[in-house]
Amino acid sequence: MIREVKFESQDRRIKGIIEALNANGIKDIEEANAICEAAGLDPYKTCEETQPICFENAKWAYVVGSAIALKKGCKNAAEAAEAIGIGLQAFCIPGSVADDRKVGIGHGNLAAMLLREETKCFAFLAGHESFAAAEGAIGIARNANKVRKNPLRVILNGLGKDAAYVISRINGFTSVETQYDYKTGELKVVKETRFSEGERGEIRCYGADDVSEGVAIMISEGVDVSITGNSTNPTRFQHPVAGTYKKWCWENDRKYFSVASGGGTGRTLHPDNVAAGPASYGMTDTMGRMHGDAQFAGSSSVPAHVEMMGLIGAGNNPMVGMTVSTAVSIEEAAKAGKF
């Protein structure tokens, strides 16, 4: 596909991009695009389909990352995901929060983790404030299991039973209604409603009343890896759930990798986060450091805010889906003998 290479803050990013490409034997972005096209891949389109409101720099970042993976000869999706992370990192603006935290590399490593058999259950810990977690979940569910021997279980765990039901119904997920006994700590599944067949219906969406029930859901599903949402309810739900569940995992000799999706700068304060004061994102940033094995930067959903952090214009949660989808397409191309 012939497209003009033009994207946001191109002048601030291009030096690092060219350096990363040259280090992998690729001249420029145009050649990277040609390498993808020769293998029958269109990462630009894959990115756009996952989160339609993403920025141009996000689409081109996946072209660059995919070309690096192809040039390295990555034959399996997990290896391809790690190589894609090199491309995402190359797009980080020097000196930015994303550059400092190596968020691009982190995204590649997270996707690789989800594509390996050791990870059995992945959770989006959400405030259910948007459908960004849904976008990421759909991208993972649709593609990860194409290359895994054992299917990856994907769940959404958020604050609010009504919200969980609505999100399930709109997206075709399975709504799981639970009841938590505060005296015994027992979690009961009251009702399951599957709203579609196929991969969307495999995604289980939970709504909790509070942190205790949220942690119980994590324990019940045996979550291995999670990523937090960070716009609505971060101080009331996501971060406390991740931190409390991590403590339980330590005490019960279980492995758990926690990703804090965002933080890094101030943003409009939601009324339900008043405990954090006007430094809402500063607070979520701090809480993320308490439990996070990896910490990303910017919003879990809003492309502009992630771009402000110096990464690319795509929400952190949809980005997980983008990386998994693109990496899987590379393994499929390898199996088809296209490179």
NUNUVO-290046 format. One record per atom (N, C-alpha, C, CB): y negated, x negated, z negated. Coordinates in pm, whole numbers, padded with zeros to 5 digits, always signed. Atoms other than C-alpha are relative to their C-alpha. Glycine has a CB too. Example, Ala and Ser with C-alpha at 12.3 -4.5 7.8 and 13.67 -1.06 7.14 Angstrom:
+00119-00089+00000 +00450-01230-00780 -00120-00090+00000 -00003+00099-00125 +00119+00082+00006 +00106-01367-00714 -00109+00077-00073 -00046-00041+00142 
//
This chain:
+00119-00085+00000 +00000+00000+00000 -00125-00089+00000 +00000+00097-00124 +00122+00079-00009 -00333-00150+00109 -00110+00068-00081 -00044-00018+00149 +00108-00051+00084 -00600-00099-00158 -00101-00111-00022 +00054+00054-00135 +00101+00099+00033 -00928-00272-00226 +00016-00040-00145 -00143+00054+00028 -00014+00049+00137 -00896-00492-00533 -00138+00006-00067 +00057-00146-00004 +00128-00021+00067 -01181-00363-00745 +00026+00073-00130 -00100+00081+00091 -00027-00064+00130 -01175-00283-01116 -00108-00036-00102 +00138-00042-00052 +00102+00013+00104 -01381-00263-01434 -00003-00141-00059 +00025+00103-00111 +00022+00133+00059 -01528-00588-01575 +00078-00110+00074 +00039+00000-00148 -00078+00095-00082 -01366-00780-01290 -00051-00143-00016 -00004+00041+00148 +00059+00133+00009 -01609-01070-01321 +00035-00071-00131 -00151+00009+00015 -00032+00059+00131 -01521-01123-01690 +00150-00029-00014 -00044+00094-00112 -00146+00013+00013 -01145-01106-01631 +00063-00093+00103 +00063+00136+00013 -00066+00058-00116 -01082-01273-01298 +00048-00144-00021 -00093+00003+00118 -00039+00139+00020 -01069-01635-01415 +00139-00010-00066 -00105-00073-00087 -00129+00001+00070 -00781-01569-01658 +00112+00056+00086 -00010+00079-00128 -00101-00062-00088 -00602-01351-01403 +00049-00100+00104 -00058+00125+00070 -00037+00098-00103 -00611-01617-01132 +00079-00115-00061 -00126-00054+00070 -00073+00109+00068 -00497-01883-01380 +00145+00040-00026 -00069-00037-00133 -00137-00048+00027 -00195-01671-01480 +00081+00012+00129 -00005+00136-00071 -00069-00013-00128 -00110-01597-01118 +00037-00136+00057 -00088+00076+00101 -00025+00135-00053 -00145-01960-01009 +00110-00071-00076 -00128-00083-00006 -00103+00062+00083 +00074-02072-01300 +00140+00048+00038 -00026+00030-00148 -00129-00055-00043 +00347-01854-01150 +00015-00002+00153 +00014+00143-00051 -00015+00020-00144 +00299-01963-00789 -00054+00110+00088 +00142-00018+00031 +00061-00109-00077 +00086-01669-00676 -00149-00031+00017 +00021+00140-00071 +00138+00040-00032 -00251-01724-00506 -00104+00092-00064 -00020-00002+00151 +00101-00094+00047 -00443-01407-00595 +00060+00139-00016 -00121+00004+00097 -00049-00135+00024 -00417-01035-00670 +00052+00063+00129 -00111+00088-00060 -00046-00054-00129 -00382-00950-00301 +00144-00045+00028 -00093-00046+00115 -00137+00048-00020 -00071-01170-00281 +00095+00066-00099 +00005-00154-00015 -00083-00069+00101 +00059-01014-00603 +00037+00139+00049 -00075+00009-00135 -00024-00133-00053 +00023-00672-00443 +00103-00003+00113 -00131+00061+00051 -00093+00015-00113 +00209-00793-00132 +00142-00029-00050 -00047-00114+00093 -00131+00031+00058 +00494-00930-00347 +00066+00129-00051 -00013-00104-00117 -00052-00128+00050 +00534-00590-00516 +00042+00091+00116 -00105+00072-00087 -00028-00086-00114 +00519-00408-00185 +00127-00044+00073 -00118-00001+00097 -00119+00053-00067 +00786-00635-00034 +00128+00039-00073 -00008-00152+00012 -00116-00040+00079 +01019-00536-00318 +00012+00152-00010 -00008-00060-00141 -00004-00145+00001 +00948-00168-00258 -00057+00063-00126 +00139+00047+00019 +00055-00047+00127 +00748-00131-00580 -00149+00033+00014 +00019-00106-00109 +00141-00036+00005 +00415+00037-00647 -00043+00021-00145 -00028+00128+00085 +00038-00010+00142 +00318-00043-01010 -00134+00072-00021 -00008-00138-00061 +00130-00067+00005 -00036+00081-00940 +00021+00151-00015 -00083-00031+00129 -00028-00144+00002 +00101+00430-00875 +00076+00040-00126 +00079+00040+00124 -00078-00028+00122 +00349+00414-01167 -00093+00014-00119 +00104-00111-00026 +00098-00001+00109 +00062+00338-01404 -00084+00128+00005 -00092-00124+00008 +00084-00118-00022 -00152+00618-01259 +00075+00129-00034 -00050+00005+00144 -00079-00119+00026 +00130+00872-01286 +00027+00020-00150 +00131-00007+00076 -00028-00010+00144 +00192+00791-01654 -00120+00056-00076 +00037-00138-00056 +00123-00053+00061 -00170+00844-01765 -00105+00011+00111 -00051-00093-00118 +00090-00017-00114 -00380+00990-01480 -00145-00043-00024 +00001+00143+00041 +00139+00037+00028 -00709+00909-01659 -00016-00150-00027 -00052+00080-00119 +00011+00144+00025 -00632+00536-01689 -00098-00064+00099 +00138-00068+00011 +00099+00072-00081 -00879+00282-01544 +00068-00079+00112 -00083-00094-00089 -00050+00083-00110 -00844+00077-01227 +00056-00133-00052 -00111-00026+00103 -00050+00130+00049 -00802-00243-01431 +00141+00011-00057 -00095-00057-00106 -00136-00020+00050 -00490-00095-01591 +00100-00004+00115 +00011+00133-00076 -00091-00007-00115 -00333-00023-01253 +00023-00139+00061 -00056+00095+00108 -00013+00134-00058 -00405-00372-01122 +00069-00097-00096 -00137-00054+00040 -00069+00085+00098 -00281-00530-01445 +00151+00011+00017 -00041+00039-00145 -00144-00019-00019 +00061-00380-01381 +00048-00056+00135 +00035+00148-00009 -00034+00067-00127 +00054-00505-01022 +00018-00149-00025 -00111+00024+00108 -00006+00144+00031 -00016-00857-01150 +00123-00031-00085 -00129-00045-00073 -00115+00023+00087 +00244-00834-01427 +00132+00014+00073 -00003+00095-00117 -00124-00022-00076 +00509-00698-01192 +00026-00114+00099 -00005+00133+00075 -00014+00112-00095 +00443-00970-00936 +00049-00126-00071 -00134-00028+00072 -00044+00116+00079 +00484-01235-01206 +00149+00013-00033 -00084-00013-00131 -00142-00024+00031 +00816-01077-01308 +00088-00025+00122 +00021+00145-00051 -00076+00019-00125 +00935-01074-00946 +00007-00148+00037 -00063+00081+00115 +00005+00143-00034 +00824-01432-00890 +00088-00082-00093 -00145-00051-00007 -00086+00069+00096 +01009-01541-01205 +00148+00029+00025 -00037+00040-00142 -00137-00037-00028 +01321-01375-01068 +00065+00081-00109 +00081-00122+00025 -00055-00083+00108 +01362-01134-01360 +00090+00108+00058 -00114+00064-00084 -00098-00095-00054 +01674-00930-01290 +00027+00118-00092 +00128-00071+00029 -00020-00114+00090 +01689-00712-01601 -00134+00046-00057 +00097-00036-00114 +00125-00064+00039 +01427-00476-01737 -00066-00064-00121 +00024+00145-00029 +00058+00059+00120 +01382-00643-02076 -00075-00129+00033 +00110-00028-00105 +00067+00124-00043 +01301-00980-01917 -00124+00032+00082 +00097-00089+00082 +00114-00040-00083 +01073-00806-01666 -00116+00047-00088 +00041+00111+00098 +00104-00050+00091 +00885-00634-01952 -00077-00116-00063 +00063+00088-00110 +00066+00117+00060 +00814-00970-02116 -00093-00068+00099 +00103-00100-00052 +00083+00062-00105 +00681-01106-01786 -00121+00088+00031 +00083-00022+00129 +00113-00092-00021 +00465-00795-01736 -00105-00023-00108 +00049+00148+00000 +00092+00029+00111 +00314-00877-02076 -00093-00117+00031 +00078-00029-00126 +00084+00114-00042 +00187-01205-01927 -00115+00050+00086 +00084-00107+00077 +00104-00057-00086 -00001-01005-01665 -00101+00081-00079 +00063+00087+00106 +00092-00078+00083 -00147-00767-01923 -00091-00092-00081 +00079+00094-00094 +00079+00095+00078 -00258-01061-02135 -00106-00068+00085 +00092-00105-00063 +00095+00065-00091 -00426-01220-01834 -00124+00085+00022 +00066-00030+00133 +00112-00091-00020 -00649-00912-01806 -00091+00010-00122 +00051+00137+00037 +00083-00006+00120 -00781-00951-02162 -00127-00082+00017 +00078-00050-00122 +00129+00070-00009 -01148-01046-02177 -00003-00111-00106 -00120+00099-00020 +00002+00113+00094 -01183-01393-02336 -00089+00027-00121 -00045-00126+00070 +00077-00018+00123 -01296-01376-02699 +00003+00139-00057 -00139-00038+00024 -00007-00138+00046 -01219-01006-02735 +00106+00017-00109 +00029+00095+00117 -00102-00031+00101 -01012-00841-03008 +00140-00006+00062 -00025+00140-00062 -00130-00001-00068 -00729-00789-02758 +00047-00141+00033 -00007+00083+00128 -00035+00139-00031 -00740-01153-02654 +00045-00072-00126 -00121-00075+00063 -00032+00067+00126 -00736-01271-03015 +00137+00042-00053 -00107+00031-00104 -00128-00051+00052 -00439-01049-03108 +00116-00016+00099 -00016+00147-00037 -00103+00015-00105 -00250-01127-02784 +00071+00134+00022 +00104-00111-00040 -00054-00136-00011 -00208-00754-02732 +00082+00018+00128 -00113+00102-00004 -00075-00011-00125 -00091-00790-02371 +00143-00051-00016 -00070-00078+00111 -00133+00056+00028 +00198-01014-02476 +00078+00094-00092 -00012-00142-00064 -00063-00092+00095 +00268-00772-02762 +00057+00123+00068 -00099+00041-00105 -00049-00118-00073 +00300-00476-02525 +00125-00035+00080 -00110+00055+00093 -00119+00042-00075 +00545-00670-02310 +00120-00014-00090 -00027-00131+00073 -00110+00020+00095 +00754-00764-02611 +00050+00132-00058 -00045-00092-00113 -00041-00131+00053 +00753-00407-02747 +00088+00072+00101 -00124+00086-00036 -00079-00067-00103 +00877-00265-02418 +00138-00065+00015 -00074-00002+00136 -00128+00072-00009 +01145-00535-02401 +00093+00041-00113 -00022-00153-00003 -00079-00041+00117 +01260-00435-02749 +00064+00138+00023 -00089+00003-00126 -00050-00135-00024 +01299-00072-02639 +00107+00002+00109 -00115+00091+00039 -00096+00007-00109 +01505-00178-02339 +00128-00073-00039 -00062-00068+00120 -00119+00070+00048 +01754-00379-02546 +00081+00091-00092 -00040-00131-00075 -00092-00090+00071 +02057-00218-02709 -00018+00000-00152 +00141-00039+00032 +00017+00008+00145 +01964-00333-03061 -00088+00113-00054 -00059-00134-00039 +00088-00109+00040 +01694-00065-03072 +00063+00132+00040 -00141-00015+00064 -00069-00127-00026 +01855+00277-03104 -00094+00121-00007 +00113+00018-00099 +00093-00113+00014 +01562+00499-03206 -00144-00050-00007 +00034+00084-00126 +00142+00035-00005 +01190+00472-03126 -00083+00122-00036 -00040-00054+00141 +00083-00112+00044 +00926+00687-03294 -00147-00022+00031 +00018+00023-00150 +00145-00006-00006 +00570+00775-03205 -00045+00070-00128 -00052+00075+00130 +00056-00059+00123 +00403+00830-03543 -00139+00050+00035 -00004-00104-00119 +00122-00054-00059 +00128+01065-03435 -00075+00091-00095 +00032+00075+00126 +00079-00100+00069 -00155+01270-03571 +00005+00131+00076 -00145-00047-00018 -00007-00115-00090 -00072+01515-03291 -00138+00044+00046 +00072+00116-00068 +00136-00033-00041 -00437+01495-03195 -00014+00008+00151 -00098-00102-00056 +00010+00000-00145 -00365+01448-02826 +00139-00004+00059 -00084-00119+00050 -00129+00005-00065 -00089+01437-02571 +00035-00141+00045 +00003+00094+00118 -00024+00138-00042 -00103+01060-02535 +00138-00049-00042 -00106-00092-00058 -00134+00038+00045 +00209+01008-02742 +00104+00065+00090 +00024+00041-00148 -00092-00070-00089 +00376+01266-02520 +00012-00073+00133 -00047+00145+00023 -00002+00072-00127 +00277+01075-02206 +00086-00125-00010 -00143-00038+00042 -00080+00121+00020 +00427+00756-02346 +00147+00032-00018 -00051-00078-00119 -00138-00039+00027 +00740+00932-02468 +00071+00042+00128 +00004+00114-00102 -00059-00046-00125 +00801+01095-02131 +00034-00119+00090 -00095+00098+00073 -00023+00118-00082 +00765+00761-01951 +00121-00079-00046 -00122-00089-00001 -00114+00073+00056 +01017+00598-02184 +00130+00076+00024 -00020-00025-00151 -00121-00082-00013 +01268+00884-02182 +00048+00008+00144 -00024+00141-00055 -00034-00015-00141 +01255+00913-01805 +00063-00126+00058 -00123+00037+00080 -00039+00124-00065 +01323+00547-01740 +00090-00094-00081 -00119-00073+00037 -00072+00100+00079 +01463+00342-02031 +00151+00014+00011 -00041+00010-00145 -00145-00022+00002 +01806+00500-02024 +00069-00025+00134 +00029+00140-00046 -00059+00036-00130 +01853+00415-01657 +00067-00136-00006 -00107+00002+00109 -00053+00137+00004 +01926+00058-01760 +00067-00034-00133 -00113-00098+00025 -00066+00022+00129 +02063+00097-02115 +00142+00055+00003 -00081+00065-00115 -00136-00052+00013 +02432+00140-02197 +00002+00121-00092 +00095-00109-00052 +00012-00111+00096 +02352+00359-02497 -00141+00056+00007 +00035-00047-00145 +00134-00060-00014 +02062+00606-02461 -00090-00032-00119 +00012+00150+00016 +00100+00018+00105 +01745+00527-02656 -00046+00138-00045 -00121-00087+00049 +00052-00125+00052 +01653+00815-02883 -00150-00015-00024 +00073+00041-00131 +00145+00003+00013 +01280+00894-02872 -00044+00123-00078 -00070-00007+00139 +00051-00114+00078 +01107+01108-03135 -00151-00010-00015 +00068+00005-00138 +00139-00009+00043 +00754+01223-03215 +00002+00053-00142 -00087+00091+00096 +00005-00040+00141 +00680+01249-03586 -00146+00007-00040 +00080-00099-00092 +00142-00013+00027 +00342+01389-03675 -00032+00103-00107 -00072+00036+00125 +00045-00092+00104 +00139+01589-03924 -00029+00137+00059 -00125-00057-00072 +00028-00137-00044 +00151+01964-03871 +00113+00062+00080 -00124+00003+00083 -00114-00064-00065 +00443+02192-03783 -00042+00083+00122 +00074+00089-00099 +00048-00080-00114 +00241+02423-03556 -00032-00090+00119 -00124+00083-00040 +00037+00093-00107 +00106+02129-03358 +00125-00056+00068 -00085-00115-00055 -00124+00054-00056 +00456+01986-03314 +00067+00102+00090 +00095-00042-00112 -00060-00107-00080 +00581+02321-03184 -00072+00016+00133 -00001+00133-00078 +00081-00018-00122 +00295+02357-02935 +00023-00117+00097 -00150+00011-00036 -00019+00117-00084 +00335+02000-02806 +00140+00002+00062 -00020-00130-00082 -00136-00011-00052 +00711+02055-02768 +00007+00101+00113 +00098+00040-00111 -00007-00108-00098 +00663+02378-02578 -00072-00038+00129 -00061+00128-00058 +00078+00037-00119 +00397+02243-02342 +00071-00109+00081 -00140-00047-00041 -00059+00115-00068 +00589+01923-02264 +00151+00012+00027 -00025-00123-00081 -00142-00018-00024 +00942+02060-02262 +00089-00081-00092 +00032-00034+00141 -00078+00078+00096 +01059+01866-02570 +00088+00094-00083 -00094-00082-00093 -00074-00079+00098 +01295+01981-02843 -00080+00002-00131 +00143-00058-00023 +00074-00016+00124 +01101+02117-03139 +00100+00006-00115 -00089+00129+00003 -00089+00003+00116 +01272+02033-03469 -00080+00041-00124 +00063-00142-00019 +00070-00049+00119 +01152+02241-03764 +00079-00040-00124 -00018+00155+00005 -00068+00048+00120 +01233+02085-04100 -00061+00061-00126 -00008-00152-00008 +00048-00043+00133 +01202+02182-04465 +00038-00110-00099 +00062+00140-00042 -00022+00111+00093 +01162+01915-04732 +00002+00051-00144 -00108-00107+00017 -00011-00039+00141 +01279+01965-05090 -00062-00111-00086 +00151+00026-00041 +00074+00102+00076 +01029+01781-05313 +00068-00035-00132 -00142+00047-00026 -00072+00030+00123 +01258+01802-05616 +00116-00096+00023 +00053+00128-00063 -00120+00081-00026 +01566+01645-05457 -00020-00107+00106 +00113+00090+00042 +00022+00095-00109 +01415+01456-05162 +00086+00028+00121 +00025-00140-00048 -00089-00035-00112 +01651+01638-04926 -00078+00061+00115 +00109+00099-00048 +00064-00054-00121 +01542+01711-04568 +00100+00091+00071 -00049-00115+00095 -00086-00094-00072 +01690+02019-04400 -00061+00034+00136 +00023+00128-00083 +00043-00047-00132 +01671+02103-04031 +00018+00152+00001 +00080-00069+00117 -00002-00146+00006 +01580+02473-04027 +00031+00059+00137 -00134+00053-00052 -00012-00058-00134 +01563+02529-03652 -00029-00105+00105 -00095+00121+00017 +00026+00086-00115 +01584+02339-03322 -00019+00088+00123 +00116-00103+00022 +00028-00076-00121 +01428+02479-03005 -00022-00096+00116 -00124+00092-00018 +00011+00089-00116 +01487+02295-02677 -00070+00075+00113 +00141-00050+00046 +00082-00070-00097 +01223+02383-02421 +00026-00040+00145 -00143-00024-00032 -00036+00034-00138 +01375+02214-02115 +00130-00077+00002 -00112-00081+00069 -00117+00086-00019 +01685+02049-01978 -00048-00135+00051 +00103+00065+00100 +00039+00131-00052 +01688+01687-01862 -00062-00087-00106 -00096+00016+00112 +00044+00103+00094 +01516+01386-02016 -00110+00047-00096 -00049-00119+00076 +00105-00049+00090 +01216+01575-02160 +00060+00071-00122 -00095+00095+00076 -00065-00073+00109 +01446+01794-02365 +00069-00088-00101 +00098+00095+00057 -00064+00094+00092 +01602+01485-02521 -00098-00053-00105 +00060-00117+00077 +00102+00047+00095 +01272+01399-02695 -00014+00102-00112 -00137-00023+00072 +00006-00088+00117 +01274+01542-03047 -00138-00012-00066 +00113-00035-00101 +00136-00001+00052 +00936+01645-03185 -00004+00068-00137 -00096+00071+00098 +00004-00048+00139 +00888+01685-03562 -00144+00021-00046 +00071-00100-00093 +00127-00019+00067 +00597+01826-03760 +00024-00003-00150 -00066+00134+00042 -00017+00013+00145 +00570+01719-04124 -00119+00062-00073 +00015-00150-00041 +00109-00054+00082 +00366+01876-04403 -00079-00112-00068 +00056+00095-00106 +00069+00110+00068 +00285+01542-04565 +00078-00130+00020 -00017+00031-00151 -00060+00133-00013 +00378+01173-04599 +00147-00001-00043 -00078-00101-00082 -00139+00000+00051 +00694+01238-04804 +00097+00055+00103 +00009+00082-00129 -00087-00059-00102 +00840+01463-04537 +00005-00089+00124 -00049+00142+00038 +00003+00091-00115 +00729+01222-04264 +00095-00117-00018 -00141-00051+00022 -00090+00112+00030 +00917+00937-04433 +00145+00048+00006 -00031-00062-00139 -00136-00055-00001 +01224+01158-04478 +00049+00019+00143 +00004+00134-00076 -00036-00015-00141 +01220+01231-04104 +00038-00135+00060 -00116+00064+00079 -00029+00136-00048 +01209+00857-04029 +00139-00046-00048 -00109-00099-00049 -00129+00039+00058 +01506+00798-04261 +00114+00077+00066 +00001+00024-00153 -00102-00086-00059 +01701+01090-04118 +00036-00043+00142 -00047+00145+00000 -00024+00039-00140 +01659+00969-03758 +00040-00147+00012 -00126+00025+00083 -00035+00142-00007 +01720+00603-03847 -00088-00077+00096 +00145-00016+00040 +00097+00063-00091 +01404+00479-03673 +00006-00153-00011 -00143+00051-00029 -00003+00147-00004 +01424+00113-03566 -00137-00060+00032 +00101-00047+00104 +00131+00048-00045 +01081+00074-03402 -00093+00120+00007 +00010-00072+00138 +00097-00109-00013 +00766+00285-03425 -00136-00057+00038 -00010+00081-00131 +00140+00034-00026 +00407+00283-03307 -00086+00115-00054 -00027-00024+00154 +00086-00104+00058 +00126+00468-03484 -00103+00049+00100 -00071-00054-00124 +00121-00051-00062 -00134+00696-03336 -00112-00034-00098 +00008+00156+00030 +00103+00044+00094 -00474+00624-03484 -00132+00075+00012 -00026-00145+00018 +00126-00072-00012 -00730+00891-03406 -00012+00107-00108 -00012+00063+00138 +00002-00104+00103 -00650+01193-03621 +00103-00031-00108 +00027+00139+00062 -00089+00014+00116 -00496+01163-03967 +00056-00140-00027 +00111+00092+00016 -00062+00131+00023 -00438+00785-03971 +00009-00037-00147 -00077-00106+00074 -00002+00034+00142 -00528+00754-04338 +00080+00101-00081 -00142-00008-00054 -00074-00106+00071 -00346+01076-04431 +00148+00000+00036 -00060+00136+00031 -00139-00014-00042 -00025+01035-04238 +00061-00126+00062 +00010+00112+00098 -00074+00101-00075 +00066+00770-03981 +00022-00131-00076 -00071-00030+00127 -00012+00130+00066 -00009+00448-04168 +00074+00009-00134 -00138-00060-00022 -00079-00012+00123 +00115+00569-04508 +00149+00023+00026 -00053+00114-00085 -00141-00023-00033 +00439+00690-04344 +00066-00132+00041 +00014+00105+00112 -00056+00127-00047 +00494+00359-04167 +00019-00098-00116 -00091-00063+00107 -00008+00094+00112 +00420+00158-04481 +00107+00039-00102 -00134-00009-00069 -00099-00047+00098 +00634+00373-04712 +00142-00013+00055 -00029+00146-00039 -00132+00014-00063 +00923+00376-04465 +00042-00147+00006 -00001+00061+00143 -00032+00144-00003 +00899-00001-04431 +00051-00046-00138 -00125-00085+00042 -00044+00034+00136 +00930-00034-04811 +00143+00049-00022 -00095+00063-00106 -00136-00055+00014 +01239+00194-04802 +00100-00087+00078 +00005+00147+00050 -00090+00084-00081 +01390-00021-04524 +00028-00133-00069 -00062-00026+00139 -00020+00124+00076 +01337-00338-04729 +00100+00022-00113 -00135-00052-00056 -00085-00029+00115 +01502-00179-05029 +00144+00035+00039 -00059+00114-00079 -00132-00042-00045 +01797-00056-04820 +00057-00090+00110 -00007+00142+00050 -00052+00102-00091 +01849-00368-04609 +00013+00050+00144 +00135-00047-00049 +00006-00048-00139 +01751-00203-04279 -00109-00073+00075 -00023+00151+00005 +00102+00061-00084 +01564-00364-03993 -00093+00109+00052 +00063-00080+00117 +00099-00095-00052 +01243-00189-03891 -00120-00078+00050 -00043+00103-00110 +00115+00068-00060 +00970-00312-03655 -00112+00102+00016 +00038-00066+00139 +00111-00094+00001 +00636-00141-03707 -00117-00054+00083 -00045+00027-00143 +00116+00036-00081 +00356-00148-03451 -00117+00089-00038 +00031+00014+00152 +00124-00073+00026 +00003-00047-03552 -00077+00004+00131 -00085-00066-00116 +00049-00007-00138 -00147+00083-03231 -00145-00041+00016 +00017+00138+00053 +00140+00019-00032 -00515+00042-03285 -00086-00056-00109 -00056+00125+00040 +00100+00054+00089 -00827-00026-03481 -00086-00100+00076 +00064-00065-00123 +00078+00106-00063 -01078-00299-03413 -00149+00023+00003 +00047-00021+00137 +00144-00026-00002 -01415-00125-03406 -00025+00143-00046 -00058-00023+00142 +00033-00133+00046 -01596+00185-03528 +00003+00103+00112 -00136+00001-00064 +00003-00109-00097 -01570+00521-03355 -00033+00129-00073 +00136+00012+00077 +00033-00127+00062 -01659+00885-03417 +00102+00037-00107 -00008+00111+00106 -00086-00031+00113 -01519+00996-03750 +00046+00145+00005 -00072-00029-00132 -00053-00136+00011 -01290+01298-03766 -00024+00050-00143 +00153+00004+00037 +00026-00054+00134 -01368+01529-04058 +00115-00023-00099 -00027+00149+00010 -00113+00015+00092 -01015+01490-04197 +00024-00145-00041 +00124+00056+00063 -00014+00140+00039 -01061+01115-04231 -00114-00045-00091 +00005-00089+00124 +00119+00033+00078 -01359+01132-04466 +00027-00102-00109 -00056+00126-00062 -00030+00098+00104 -01178+00922-04723 -00027-00142+00048 +00146+00013-00045 +00024+00132-00056 -01225+00630-04487 -00149-00027+00020 +00073-00015+00132 +00143+00019-00020 -01600+00687-04464 -00032-00029+00145 -00050-00112-00088 +00040+00024-00139 -01794+00588-04153 +00076-00116+00065 -00148-00028+00007 -00076+00112-00055 -01571+00283-04114 +00144+00042+00028 -00001-00121-00097 -00133-00056-00023 -01279+00498-04000 +00094-00100+00066 -00009+00125+00085 -00087+00092-00071 -01143+00244-03754 +00018-00130-00078 -00056-00029+00137 -00018+00116+00085 -01208-00038-03995 +00111+00024-00100 -00130-00036-00072 -00102-00035+00097 -00988+00144-04242 +00138+00003+00064 -00032+00135-00063 -00130-00003-00067 -00710+00211-03991 +00044-00140+00038 -00005+00090+00125 -00029+00140-00031 -00732-00153-03889 +00062-00068-00123 -00129-00074+00044 -00049+00060+00125 -00684-00260-04252 +00138+00052-00036 -00099+00029-00114 -00129-00059+00034 -00397-00018-04309 +00109-00051+00094 -00008+00153+00007 -00096+00053-00097 -00229-00141-03992 +00048-00138-00038 -00062-00003+00137 -00037+00136+00041 -00235-00495-04126 +00099+00000-00116 -00125-00079-00040 -00087-00007+00117 -00048-00380-04437 +00148+00017+00037 -00044+00114-00090 -00140-00028-00035 +00266-00268-04254 +00040-00052+00138 +00025+00148-00005 -00030+00030-00139 +00238-00382-03892 +00064-00136+00023 -00124+00010+00079 -00058+00125-00048 +00473-00643-03750 -00078-00048+00122 +00151+00018+00036 +00090+00031-00112 +00242-00628-03449 -00114+00100-00007 +00073+00006+00140 +00115-00089+00004 -00108-00484-03424 -00071-00004+00134 -00096-00039-00114 +00070-00010-00127 -00262-00361-03103 -00149+00022-00027 +00059+00114+00087 +00144-00017+00017 -00629-00282-03047 -00047+00121+00079 -00076-00126+00045 +00056-00115-00068 -00817+00033-02964 +00082+00126-00021 -00012-00028+00147 -00057-00133+00021 -00713+00395-02933 +00146+00009+00046 -00083+00103+00073 -00136-00029-00045 -00358+00521-02907 -00003+00084+00128 +00078+00073-00109 +00006-00095-00111 -00481+00760-02638 -00115-00022+00099 -00010+00137-00054 +00121+00000-00083 -00833+00694-02504 -00017-00131+00077 -00123+00026-00087 +00011+00123-00080 -00851+00444-02213 -00129-00079-00026 +00009+00034+00146 +00129+00069+00017 -01221+00367-02266 -00003-00083-00127 -00114+00101-00001 +00006+00073+00126 -01166+00260-02625 +00087-00124+00002 +00042+00091-00114 -00085+00119-00012 -00879+00024-02543 -00071-00103+00088 +00139+00037+00061 +00079+00089-00087 -01097-00120-02267 -00111-00068-00079 -00059+00079+00119 +00105+00057+00085 -01375-00171-02522 +00051-00117-00085 -00057+00107-00092 -00062+00105+00080 -01133-00388-02719 +00034-00124+00084 +00127+00053-00067 -00021+00115-00087 -01104-00616-02417 +00133-00003+00071 -00014-00123-00077 -00128-00005-00069 -00761-00509-02294 -00022+00071+00134 +00110+00073-00086 +00016-00076-00124 -00728-00256-02010 -00025+00146-00034 +00126-00014+00092 +00032-00140+00024 -00829+00108-01970 +00122+00090+00006 -00101+00047+00100 -00115-00090+00015 -00513+00283-02085 +00029+00013-00149 +00127-00054+00079 -00034-00018+00140 -00414+00435-02418 +00120-00084-00038 +00027+00148-00030 -00112+00085+00042 -00178+00218-02622 +00135+00070+00011 -00022-00046-00142 -00128-00070-00007 +00089+00487-02638 +00048+00022+00143 -00011+00134-00071 -00043-00009-00140 +00095+00570-02264 +00037-00137+00058 -00109+00063+00083 -00027+00134-00051 +00091+00193-02203 +00144-00043-00026 -00096-00101-00062 -00140+00032+00028 +00431+00163-02369 +00088+00060+00109 +00043+00054-00141 -00074-00066-00108 +00563+00414-02115 -00019-00069+00133 -00043+00143+00011 +00029+00071-00125 +00393+00228-01829 +00083-00127+00012 -00150-00035+00008 -00071+00128-00002 +00552-00104-01924 +00150+00021+00018 -00027-00079-00129 -00142-00031-00013 +00899+00044-01967 +00033+00047+00141 +00042+00106-00103 -00025-00056-00134 +00877+00239-01639 -00004-00108+00107 -00103+00108+00032 +00016+00105-00099 +00756-00059-01440 +00113-00103-00009 -00135-00070-00017 -00108+00098+00020 +01013-00295-01591 +00133+00053+00053 +00013-00035-00149 -00125-00061-00049 +01297-00054-01513 +00003+00001+00152 +00015+00144-00053 +00004-00001-00147 +01182-00024-01151 +00029-00138+00057 -00138+00049+00048 -00030+00136-00045 +01204-00403-01123 +00150-00028-00006 -00077-00103-00086 -00146+00017+00009 +01565-00406-01248 +00070+00078+00112 +00053+00046-00139 -00061-00082-00106 +01650-00127-01002 -00017-00066+00136 -00062+00140+00001 +00023+00071-00126 +01493-00325-00718 +00092-00120+00013 -00147-00045+00011 -00090+00116+00001 +01699-00629-00818 +00143+00043+00033 -00004-00072-00136 -00136-00052-00026 +02021-00424-00818 +00016+00043+00145 +00030+00118-00092 -00003-00043-00141 +01931-00293-00472 -00014-00117+00097 -00110+00102+00026 +00011+00120-00083 +01891-00650-00349 -00132-00014+00075 +00110-00001+00099 +00131+00003-00068 +01523-00608-00263 -00077-00128-00027 -00082+00118-00043 +00061+00132+00022 +01432-00949-00407 +00102-00093-00062 -00126+00010-00091 
//
